[in-house]
Amino acid sequence: MNTIAEQILQARTMKGLDIEDLAQLTGVDSETLMQIEQGVIDPQLSSLTQISKALNCSLEIGDFSI
């Protein structure tokens, strides 16, 4: 299973979005998104929800899906 960071990066690139695009769609700061994708920080649940909605995909965390 991919990490949440890998899932977000993969979904974003498959949609043809850059970090700035995703930041505008989610309201999450681009620096924060970059750190999430690099695995530097763990995203808050509210950020994960915004990201999954913007990317129109579900994100898998262990046995849970957002």
NORLIN-V903993 format. One record per run of one state. SS is the DSSP state (h for helix, s for strand, l for the rest). FROM is the first residue (numbers start at 1). TO is the last residue. If there is no record, write none. Layout:
# NORLIN-V903993
SS/FROM/TO
SS/FROM/TO
This chain:
# NORLIN-V903993
l/1/3
h/4/14
l/15/18
h/19/26
l/27/29
h/30/37
l/38/44
h/45/55
l/56/59
s/60/61
l/62/63
s/64/65
l/66/66
